[in-house]
């Protein structure tokens, strides 16, 4: 793994979060989804998305290179909604398969565990399914998630803590 530092994200990170998310969708997602789905997914990603999520209680963790601390290489999040704990992870295509996503997920899981989570859930996009399997998640079944009016094939997954 590159020399990465993981820290909680700040409101000042929202543009870097959006940039990392868009890179992940386009660089990794394009191998699994057609262009119209990738672009519909990307259309929903703006800095304001993270401002609203943070205001709603979602906690984000970012991986930043020690040499370039303003560039987010990837992020994870933890959200409690209706008593259910959800997590997610996105990394830039250029740093995928280097252990950064795993480290970010461990951070989100630890945050959830510290807040009483006994089960974690995720609506995994197709590029993330094998990653989450490798992290101990199990498939609940296929689902469709609507993004910018497009149905995106995903997989509901969960992990008991």
Secondary structure as GFF3:
##gff-version 3
##sequence-region A 1 161
A	DSSP	beta_strand	4	8	.	.	.	ID=ss1
A	DSSP	three_ten_helix	11	13	.	.	.	ID=ss2
A	DSSP	alpha_helix	14	27	.	.	.	ID=ss3
A	DSSP	three_ten_helix	29	31	.	.	.	ID=ss4
A	DSSP	alpha_helix	35	43	.	.	.	ID=ss5
A	DSSP	alpha_helix	47	55	.	.	.	ID=ss6
A	DSSP	beta_strand	59	65	.	.	.	ID=ss7
A	DSSP	beta_strand	68	81	.	.	.	ID=ss8
A	DSSP	beta_strand	84	91	.	.	.	ID=ss9
A	DSSP	three_ten_helix	93	95	.	.	.	ID=ss10
A	DSSP	alpha_helix	100	114	.	.	.	ID=ss11
A	DSSP	beta_strand	119	125	.	.	.	ID=ss12
A	DSSP	three_ten_helix	126	128	.	.	.	ID=ss13
A	DSSP	alpha_helix	129	134	.	.	.	ID=ss14
A	DSSP	beta_strand	138	147	.	.	.	ID=ss15
A	DSSP	beta_strand	150	160	.	.	.	ID=ss16
###
